[in-house]
Amino acid sequence: MEASFSNEGIVEYEVIDRIAFVRMNRPDVSNAQNSAMTYALDDAFQRAVNDDNVAVIVLAGNGKHFSAGHDIGPTRDSHLPFERRSVLYFDHSTREAAELRYSRESEAYLGMCRRWAEIPKPTIAMVQGACIAGGLMLAWSCDFIIASDDAFFSDPTVRMGISGVEYFDHPWALNPRAAKELLFTGDRFPAQRAYELGMVNHIVPRESLETFTRDLGSRIATMPRFALTLAKKAVNLSYDAMGRRTGMDAAFGLHHLAHAHNAELTGDIIGGMDVKSMKLQGKSGAERDDK
């Protein structure tokens, strides 16, 4: 079926020296992801995979921030039907309650991130500013994360009464104790902390972010294409042998238990939180006093 929303202009695409730049283009909402953006990203990734002149793919976000996560504001479009590409499920928009949420998020969040993690070409997340919750999922789907010195990372979903984002890569992208700190506090991790934990490959000044990323991509692009594909597959298979896929499936079920618990207690699957309250909760006490 055809998607019933427009994704025109929501993602920009350009190729520079065999590197495809896929740029989220919702800077007015800090590149928050709705379904339209998800499918625009997938279109761009498919385009890059199908182009033999593209050797490396860079995921970026226009504006001040890489991505503030899932769109929980007035421009969310979770009620609309969309084409299923990552899992073979029924149309979520014709379902109700937990069945609706589970089928939608299996496709648009967990399924899509898994699909993108298996792209047969090297992928680089070029992160500046905020990389929050759903933004983490996008970055974690990539093979490399290059961060600017002003980048920060957080998963504040526990504040919503939820156990973590849908693509639950926390223990593998970080380590178990750091994953718990990220979740239990909801605090921001600065780029340096993320680098020390092994989540980020490199930190560079904001003004050098794209130049550095392009240089790295150009070096990778000189490697044999099929060997890169096989090396990426080998690492991904090793991660899954460590239990990553099984762990994600289990965590996804707990995520939906949390949604159902919230819905029963408050009538709202994210515990009554909205964009304003999430921003406020993410600040320190002094910053809140200055609001």
C-alpha positions as CSV (number, residue, x, y, z in Angstrom):
1,M,0.0,0.0,0.0
2,E,1.1,3.6,-0.5
3,A,1.9,5.7,2.5
4,S,-0.7,8.3,3.3
5,F,1.7,11.1,4.4
6,S,4.1,13.2,2.4
7,N,7.8,12.9,3.1
8,E,8.9,15.4,0.5
9,G,11.9,17.5,1.7
10,I,12.0,15.9,5.1
11,V,15.3,14.2,4.2
12,E,18.0,15.6,1.9
13,Y,20.3,13.5,-0.2
14,E,23.5,14.3,-2.0
15,V,26.6,12.3,-3.2
16,I,30.0,13.9,-2.7
17,D,33.1,11.9,-3.8
18,R,31.4,8.5,-3.5
19,I,29.9,9.4,-0.1
20,A,26.1,9.6,0.1
21,F,25.0,12.2,2.7
22,V,21.5,11.5,4.1
23,R,20.5,14.6,6.1
24,M,17.4,14.7,8.3
25,N,15.7,18.0,7.5
26,R,13.3,18.9,10.3
27,P,15.5,21.5,12.2
28,D,12.5,23.3,13.5
29,V,11.7,20.3,15.7
30,S,15.4,19.3,16.2
31,N,15.0,16.5,13.7
32,A,12.4,14.6,15.7
33,Q,11.3,11.5,13.9
34,N,7.8,10.8,12.7
35,S,6.8,8.1,10.3
36,A,7.2,10.3,7.3
37,M,10.9,10.9,8.3
38,T,11.4,7.1,8.9
39,Y,10.3,6.2,5.4
40,A,12.1,9.1,3.8
41,L,15.3,7.9,5.5
42,D,14.7,4.4,4.3
43,D,14.1,5.7,0.7
44,A,17.5,7.5,0.9
45,F,19.3,4.5,2.3
46,Q,17.8,2.3,-0.5
47,R,18.9,4.9,-3.1
48,A,22.5,4.8,-1.7
49,V,22.6,1.0,-1.5
50,N,21.4,0.7,-5.1
51,D,24.0,3.3,-6.5
52,D,27.3,1.5,-7.3
53,N,29.0,4.9,-7.3
54,V,28.3,5.2,-3.5
55,A,30.8,3.5,-1.3
56,V,30.0,5.0,2.1
57,I,26.8,6.5,3.6
58,V,26.7,9.3,6.2
59,L,23.6,10.0,8.3
60,A,23.4,13.6,9.5
61,G,20.9,16.1,10.8
62,N,20.5,19.7,9.6
63,G,20.4,22.5,12.1
64,K,21.6,22.7,15.7
65,H,20.9,19.1,16.7
66,F,21.3,15.6,15.2
67,S,18.0,14.3,16.5
68,A,15.9,14.9,19.6
69,G,14.3,11.5,19.2
70,H,10.8,10.4,18.4
71,D,8.3,13.1,17.6
72,I,5.9,13.4,20.6
73,G,4.6,16.8,19.5
74,P,1.7,17.9,17.3
75,T,3.5,16.8,14.1
76,R,3.6,13.1,15.1
77,D,1.8,10.9,12.6
78,S,1.6,7.5,14.4
79,H,-2.1,7.1,13.6
80,L,-1.6,7.0,9.8
81,P,-1.1,3.8,7.8
82,F,2.2,3.2,6.1
83,E,3.9,0.7,3.8
84,R,5.5,-2.2,5.8
85,R,9.1,-2.8,4.7
86,S,11.0,-4.2,7.7
87,V,8.5,-6.8,9.1
88,L,5.5,-8.6,7.7
89,Y,2.8,-7.2,10.0
90,F,-0.8,-6.0,9.5
91,D,-1.6,-2.4,9.2
92,H,-1.3,-0.9,12.7
93,S,-3.8,1.9,12.0
94,T,-6.7,-0.6,11.9
95,R,-5.8,-2.1,15.3
96,E,-6.3,-0.9,18.9
97,A,-4.4,-0.7,22.2
98,A,-1.3,-2.8,22.6
99,E,-1.8,-4.5,19.2
100,L,-1.6,-1.2,17.5
101,R,1.5,-0.1,19.3
102,Y,3.3,-3.4,19.0
103,S,2.7,-3.7,15.3
104,R,3.7,-0.1,14.5
105,E,6.9,-0.1,16.6
106,S,7.9,-3.5,15.4
107,E,8.0,-2.0,11.9
108,A,8.9,1.7,12.3
109,Y,11.4,1.5,15.2
110,L,12.9,-1.9,16.0
111,G,12.5,-3.3,12.5
112,M,13.8,-0.3,10.6
113,C,16.8,0.1,12.8
114,R,17.7,-3.5,12.3
115,R,17.2,-3.1,8.6
116,W,19.5,-0.1,8.5
117,A,22.1,-1.9,10.7
118,E,22.4,-4.5,8.0
119,I,23.0,-2.0,5.1
120,P,25.8,-3.7,3.1
121,K,27.8,-0.5,2.9
122,P,29.7,1.3,5.7
123,T,27.6,3.9,7.5
124,I,28.7,6.8,9.6
125,A,26.5,8.9,12.0
126,M,27.7,12.5,12.0
127,V,26.4,13.8,15.3
128,Q,26.2,17.4,16.6
129,G,24.2,18.8,19.5
130,A,21.4,16.5,20.9
131,C,21.2,12.8,20.2
132,I,18.4,11.7,22.4
133,A,16.4,8.5,22.7
134,G,15.2,7.8,19.1
135,G,18.3,9.7,18.0
136,L,20.4,7.2,19.8
137,M,18.7,4.4,17.8
138,L,19.6,6.1,14.5
139,A,23.2,6.6,15.5
140,W,23.5,3.1,16.9
141,S,22.3,1.7,13.6
142,C,25.4,3.1,12.0
143,D,28.9,1.5,12.0
144,F,30.7,4.6,13.2
145,I,29.7,7.6,15.3
146,I,31.7,10.8,14.8
147,A,30.6,13.5,17.3
148,S,31.2,17.2,17.5
149,D,32.6,18.5,20.8
150,D,29.2,20.0,21.7
151,A,27.3,16.7,21.1
152,F,25.5,15.0,24.0
153,F,23.6,11.7,24.3
154,S,20.7,10.6,26.5
155,D,17.9,8.1,26.9
156,P,15.3,9.7,29.2
157,T,12.6,7.2,28.5
158,V,12.6,5.9,32.1
159,R,11.2,9.3,33.0
160,M,8.2,8.3,30.9
161,G,7.8,5.1,32.8
162,I,9.4,3.1,30.0
163,S,12.3,0.7,30.2
164,G,14.3,2.1,27.2
165,V,14.0,2.9,23.5
166,E,12.8,0.2,21.1
167,Y,16.1,-0.6,19.5
168,F,17.7,-1.5,22.8
169,D,21.4,-1.4,22.0
170,H,22.5,0.0,25.3
171,P,24.5,-2.9,26.8
172,W,26.4,-3.4,23.5
173,A,26.9,0.2,22.5
174,L,28.2,1.0,26.0
175,N,28.6,-1.6,28.7
176,P,26.0,-2.9,31.3
177,R,26.9,-0.5,34.1
178,A,27.1,2.5,31.8
179,A,23.8,1.4,30.2
180,K,22.1,1.4,33.6
181,E,23.5,4.9,34.4
182,L,22.2,6.2,31.1
183,L,18.7,4.8,31.8
184,F,18.4,5.1,35.6
185,T,19.4,8.8,35.7
186,G,18.2,10.0,32.3
187,D,21.3,12.3,32.4
188,R,23.1,13.6,29.4
189,F,26.4,12.0,28.4
190,P,28.7,14.5,26.9
191,A,30.7,13.4,23.8
192,Q,33.8,12.9,25.8
193,R,32.1,10.5,28.2
194,A,30.6,8.6,25.3
195,Y,34.0,8.4,23.7
196,E,35.5,7.0,26.9
197,L,32.9,4.3,27.0
198,G,33.6,3.3,23.4
199,M,30.3,4.4,22.0
200,V,31.8,7.3,19.9
201,N,34.7,6.7,17.5
202,H,36.0,10.3,17.3
203,I,35.3,13.7,18.7
204,V,36.1,16.8,16.6
205,P,35.4,20.5,16.8
206,R,31.9,21.4,15.5
207,E,33.4,23.4,12.6
208,S,35.5,20.4,11.5
209,L,32.8,17.7,11.8
210,E,31.8,17.4,8.2
211,T,35.4,17.7,6.9
212,F,36.6,15.0,9.3
213,T,33.7,12.7,8.4
214,R,34.3,13.1,4.7
215,D,38.0,12.3,5.1
216,L,37.2,9.2,7.1
217,G,34.6,8.2,4.5
218,S,37.0,8.7,1.7
219,R,39.6,6.4,3.3
220,I,37.0,3.7,3.8
221,A,35.8,4.1,0.2
222,T,39.2,3.0,-1.1
223,M,38.8,-0.5,0.5
224,P,37.4,-3.4,-1.6
225,R,33.6,-3.2,-1.6
226,F,32.7,-6.8,-1.0
227,A,35.4,-7.2,1.7
228,L,33.8,-4.2,3.6
229,T,30.4,-5.9,3.3
230,L,31.7,-9.2,4.7
231,A,33.7,-7.5,7.5
232,K,30.6,-5.6,8.6
233,K,28.5,-8.8,8.5
234,A,31.2,-10.6,10.5
235,V,31.1,-8.0,13.3
236,N,27.3,-7.9,13.3
237,L,27.0,-11.7,13.5
238,S,29.5,-11.7,16.4
239,Y,27.3,-9.2,18.2
240,D,24.3,-11.3,17.7
241,A,26.1,-14.4,18.9
242,M,26.7,-12.4,22.1
243,G,23.0,-12.2,22.5
244,R,22.3,-8.8,21.1
245,R,19.3,-9.8,18.9
246,T,17.7,-11.9,21.6
247,G,18.3,-9.2,24.2
248,M,16.7,-6.6,22.0
249,D,13.6,-8.8,21.5
250,A,13.2,-9.3,25.2
251,A,13.7,-5.6,25.9
252,F,11.2,-4.7,23.2
253,G,8.6,-6.8,25.0
254,L,9.4,-5.0,28.3
255,H,9.1,-1.7,26.5
256,H,5.5,-2.6,25.5
257,L,4.7,-3.8,28.9
258,A,5.7,-0.4,30.1
259,H,3.5,1.3,27.5
260,A,0.5,-0.9,28.6
261,H,1.2,-0.1,32.3
262,N,1.2,3.6,31.6
263,A,-2.0,3.4,29.5
264,E,-3.8,1.6,32.3
265,L,-2.5,4.0,35.0
266,T,-2.7,7.4,33.3
267,G,-4.4,6.8,30.0
268,D,-1.3,7.9,28.2
269,I,1.4,5.5,26.9
270,I,4.3,7.9,27.8
271,G,3.0,8.8,31.2
272,G,1.7,12.2,30.5
273,M,5.1,13.6,29.4
274,D,5.3,16.0,26.5
275,V,8.0,18.0,24.7
276,K,8.0,20.8,27.3
277,S,8.1,18.5,30.3
278,M,10.8,16.3,28.8
279,K,13.0,19.4,28.1
280,L,12.5,20.6,31.7
281,Q,13.2,17.2,33.2
282,G,16.4,17.0,31.2
283,K,17.8,20.1,32.8
284,S,19.7,20.5,36.1
285,G,18.1,22.2,39.1
286,A,19.8,25.5,38.4
287,E,18.8,25.4,34.7
288,R,15.1,24.7,35.7
289,D,15.2,27.8,38.0
290,D,16.3,29.8,35.0
291,K,13.5,28.6,32.8
